Amino acid sequence: MSSRVNSNYQSFLAHTSPLVPVHYHTQVTGASSFSTVASGAEAKEVRRPHIVLGDIWSAYEEFSCYGNEVPLSLEGIDEDVTSYYAPTLSAMQIFTIKPFADDGGSSSRLGFSCLSPAYCASYFCFLVTGLSSSIGTNDSSSYLYFQYNELELPHERHPLTAKIEQLAEQHSGLHSLTSSDLSPDSWLSIAWYPIYQIPSVKSMKKELSAAFLTYHKLKPDFPETFVEDDKKVKEKGKSSSEEEVVFPPFGAMTYKAVGNVWNMPWTSDHDDRDRHEKAASSWVEKLGFAHSDYWFFFRCKFYCYPR
């Protein structure tokens, strides 16, 4: 086995967390201009960071076109095996801090894809009944702009960025909205399914067929996640003055992630996976969102493959 500081599970999470450009807008703080003059106080201009939703999709564009490569360490293999994963949109909810509507439309959207009856049963589709009235945050300052719950078979789904472009034809905010416009309840879930490995390892076909479901907040925390001197930045030839934020998952689910490949001895894999699964579960429960992929992964955790 080749030497590696991180486990395969940690490697997957790290390599599926792209860098997103950080922009700034100027905000004036303090009293109004009239009261400032009267009181002698000084108004201050503060630069606030934000990211644009369109930049998030751009960060995933290469992954969507060619698959995302993740280096893995396997027992009995002296070199790293590179596994490629294709990302697709699994679910998304966008809440804004003030009402936002596309031209000629409502500020509350509900999107679902069609699904075959047989697949519907395995995905607990009875849970999506009445979603338009049950989904959402209890925060009165959040306004639901858009939500989506993918129900297609994995191999019939569009690549992530292609799906976003399709949805953005009617919902322009998917490109134009910024994190400053969003409520902290806004989130995105991405399904990652393997497409091939280099070199191919037939002896571990079952272990390498693992799929993942990652959960990301669309309103990142600033400035703790800024990238100042990241190796990826240097590799892309970007100057250190171009700030970027890492877009990591706060929760994750696994499917067919069995054996030592995804639960490597002497690592924190078991605790990490348990923590990410609990975070995903708490999130969908908090929002009352019947996330179809989540329930499929959750069901298979107990009935399909042992961990």
C-alpha positions in Angstrom: 0.0 0.0 0.0 1.3 3.4 -0.9 1.9 5.9 1.9 -0.9 8.3 2.6 -1.6 10.7 5.5 -5.3 10.8 4.9 -7.7 7.9 4.4 -9.6 7.1 1.2 -12.7 8.6 2.8 -10.9 11.8 3.7 -9.3 11.8 0.2 -12.7 11.6 -1.4 -14.1 14.5 0.7 -11.0 16.7 0.0 -11.0 16.1 -3.8 -14.7 16.7 -4.2 -14.4 20.1 -2.4 -13.6 22.7 -5.1 -12.4 26.3 -4.7 -14.9 29.1 -5.3 -13.8 32.7 -6.0 -14.6 35.3 -3.2 -16.0 38.7 -4.2 -16.5 41.8 -2.1 -19.1 44.4 -1.8 -18.9 47.7 0.1 -21.3 48.2 3.0 -21.6 51.5 4.8 -21.9 51.1 8.6 -22.8 53.6 11.3 -25.3 56.4 11.3 -27.0 58.0 8.3 -25.3 60.9 6.6 -27.6 63.5 8.3 -27.2 62.1 11.8 -23.5 61.6 11.2 -23.0 65.3 10.5 -25.2 66.3 13.4 -23.4 64.1 15.9 -19.9 64.3 14.5 -19.7 60.5 14.1 -18.0 59.0 11.1 -19.6 56.5 8.8 -17.3 53.6 7.8 -17.2 51.6 4.6 -16.7 47.9 5.3 -15.8 45.3 2.6 -18.0 42.2 3.0 -17.1 38.9 1.3 -19.6 36.9 -0.7 -19.7 34.1 -3.4 -21.9 34.0 -6.5 -23.9 30.9 -7.1 -22.8 30.9 -10.7 -19.2 30.5 -9.6 -20.1 27.4 -7.6 -21.4 25.7 -10.8 -18.3 26.8 -12.7 -16.1 25.2 -10.0 -17.9 21.9 -10.8 -17.8 22.2 -14.6 -14.7 20.1 -15.2 -15.9 17.5 -12.8 -19.2 17.3 -14.7 -17.6 16.9 -18.0 -14.8 14.5 -17.3 -15.5 13.1 -13.8 -13.6 14.0 -10.7 -10.4 12.1 -10.0 -9.8 10.9 -6.4 -6.5 9.1 -5.6 -7.1 5.9 -3.5 -4.7 3.7 -1.5 -5.6 0.0 -1.8 -4.2 -3.1 0.0 -1.9 -5.1 -2.2 -1.4 -2.2 -4.7 1.9 -0.4 -4.7 0.7 2.7 -6.4 -2.3 4.9 -6.0 -5.5 4.0 -8.0 -7.3 7.0 -9.4 -11.1 6.6 -9.2 -13.3 8.9 -11.2 -16.7 10.1 -10.0 -19.5 11.8 -11.9 -21.5 14.5 -9.9 -25.2 15.0 -10.4 -27.6 17.4 -8.7 -29.5 15.4 -5.9 -31.4 18.2 -4.1 -31.3 21.9 -3.4 -33.1 24.5 -1.5 -32.5 28.2 -1.8 -33.8 30.6 0.8 -33.3 34.3 0.4 -33.3 37.0 3.2 -35.9 39.0 1.2 -38.4 37.9 -1.5 -36.8 37.2 -4.8 -38.8 36.1 -7.9 -37.9 35.5 -11.5 -39.7 37.5 -14.2 -43.4 36.4 -14.3 -43.0 33.8 -11.6 -43.4 33.1 -7.9 -40.7 33.3 -5.3 -41.4 29.7 -4.3 -40.5 26.9 -6.7 -40.8 23.2 -6.5 -38.9 20.9 -8.9 -39.0 17.1 -9.3 -38.0 14.8 -12.1 -40.2 11.9 -13.3 -39.5 8.4 -12.0 -40.4 4.8 -12.9 -42.9 3.1 -10.5 -40.5 0.3 -9.6 -37.7 2.8 -8.7 -40.2 4.9 -6.8 -40.9 2.2 -4.3 -37.2 1.8 -3.5 -36.7 5.5 -3.1 -39.6 5.8 -0.5 -41.5 8.1 -2.9 -44.5 8.2 -0.6 -42.5 10.7 1.4 -42.7 13.3 -1.3 -46.5 13.6 -1.1 -47.4 17.1 -0.2 -43.8 18.4 -0.2 -44.9 21.9 -1.5 -46.6 22.6 1.8 -44.2 20.8 4.2 -40.8 21.7 2.9 -39.1 24.8 4.3 -37.5 26.6 7.2 -39.4 27.9 10.2 -37.3 31.1 10.1 -39.8 33.9 9.2 -36.9 35.9 7.7 -36.2 33.2 5.1 -38.1 33.2 1.8 -38.1 30.0 -0.4 -36.9 30.9 -3.9 -36.2 27.5 -5.3 -36.1 23.8 -4.4 -35.4 20.6 -6.2 -35.5 16.9 -5.4 -34.1 14.5 -8.0 -36.0 11.3 -8.6 -34.4 9.9 -11.8 -32.4 6.7 -11.9 -28.7 7.6 -11.3 -27.6 6.6 -14.9 -30.4 8.7 -16.4 -29.5 11.9 -14.7 -27.9 14.9 -16.4 -24.4 16.0 -15.3 -24.5 18.5 -12.5 -23.7 21.7 -14.5 -25.9 20.6 -17.4 -28.8 20.2 -15.0 -28.2 23.6 -13.4 -28.1 25.3 -16.9 -31.4 23.6 -17.7 -33.0 24.8 -14.4 -31.5 28.3 -14.8 -33.4 28.9 -18.0 -36.4 29.6 -15.9 -34.8 30.4 -12.6 -32.1 33.0 -13.3 -31.3 33.4 -9.6 -29.4 30.1 -9.8 -26.6 32.1 -11.5 -27.1 35.7 -10.2 -27.8 35.3 -6.4 -24.9 35.7 -4.0 -24.3 34.3 -0.6 -25.2 37.7 0.8 -28.7 37.3 -0.6 -29.2 33.9 1.0 -30.4 32.6 4.3 -28.1 30.2 6.2 -30.7 27.5 5.5 -29.8 27.4 1.8 -28.1 24.1 0.8 -27.1 21.8 -2.0 -26.7 18.0 -2.2 -24.6 16.3 -4.8 -24.7 12.6 -5.7 -21.3 11.0 -6.7 -21.3 7.8 -8.6 -18.1 6.0 -9.8 -17.5 5.7 -13.6 -14.1 4.1 -13.9 -10.7 3.5 -12.2 -7.1 3.8 -13.5 -5.7 1.2 -13.3 -8.7 -1.1 -13.2 -8.7 -3.3 -10.1 -11.1 -6.2 -10.8 -10.4 -7.8 -7.4 -12.0 -4.9 -5.6 -14.9 -4.2 -8.0 -17.5 -4.2 -5.1 -15.5 -1.9 -2.9 -14.8 0.5 -5.7 -18.4 0.7 -6.7 -19.1 2.9 -3.7 -21.2 6.0 -4.2 -21.5 9.1 -2.1 -24.0 11.9 -1.2 -22.5 15.2 0.0 -24.3 18.1 1.6 -23.0 21.7 1.2 -24.2 25.0 2.6 -24.6 27.7 0.0 -23.7 30.4 2.5 -20.2 29.7 3.7 -18.6 30.9 6.8 -16.2 33.8 6.4 -13.3 34.2 6.8 -12.3 30.9 8.4 -12.4 29.0 5.1 -10.4 31.4 3.0 -7.6 29.9 0.9 -4.5 32.0 1.2 -1.6 29.7 0.1 -3.3 26.5 -1.1 -1.5 24.1 -3.3 -4.4 23.9 -5.7 -4.3 27.7 -6.2 -0.6 27.5 -7.1 -1.3 24.6 -9.5 -3.9 26.7 -11.3 -1.5 29.6 -11.6 -3.5 32.0 -9.6 -1.9 34.8 -7.6 -2.2 34.8 -3.8 -4.2 38.0 -4.0 -7.1 36.1 -5.6 -9.0 34.8 -2.5 -11.1 31.7 -2.8 -13.2 29.7 -0.3 -13.2 25.9 0.0 -16.7 24.4 -0.7 -16.6 21.3 1.6 -19.5 19.1 2.6 -20.9 19.5 6.1 -22.6 16.1 5.8 -22.3 13.0 3.7 -23.9 9.6 3.1 -22.3 6.5 1.7 -23.6 3.6 -0.5 -21.7 0.3 -0.9 -18.7 1.8 1.0 -17.6 -1.5 2.4 -14.4 -3.1 3.7 -11.1 -1.5 4.6 -11.1 0.7 1.5 -13.6 3.1 3.0 -13.1 2.3 6.7 -9.3 2.1 6.9 -7.7 0.7 10.1 -5.9 3.2 12.3 -7.8 6.2 10.9 -10.8 8.2 12.1 -13.0 6.9 9.2 -15.6 5.3 11.4 -16.1 8.5 13.5 -15.9 10.8 10.5 -18.5 8.8 8.5 -20.8 8.6 11.6 -20.4 12.4 12.2 -21.2 13.2 8.5 -24.2 10.9 8.4 -25.6 12.4 11.6 -25.1 15.9 10.2 -27.0 15.0 7.0 -29.8 13.4 8.9 -30.2 16.3 11.3 -30.2 18.7 8.4 -33.0 17.1 6.3 -35.0 16.5 9.6 -34.6 20.2 10.6 -36.0 21.4 7.3 -38.6 18.6 6.9 -37.2 17.8 3.5 -38.0 14.3 2.2 -34.8 14.0 0.3 -35.2 10.9 -2.0 -31.5 10.1 -2.4 -31.0 10.4 1.4 -33.7 7.8 2.1 -32.3 5.5 -0.5 -28.8 5.7 1.0 -30.2 5.4 4.5 -32.2 2.3 3.6 -29.3 0.6 1.9 -27.1 1.2 5.0 -29.2 -1.4 6.8 -30.6 -3.6 4.1 -28.2 -3.6 1.1 -24.5 -3.8 2.0 -22.7 -4.2 5.4 -20.3 -1.4 6.3 
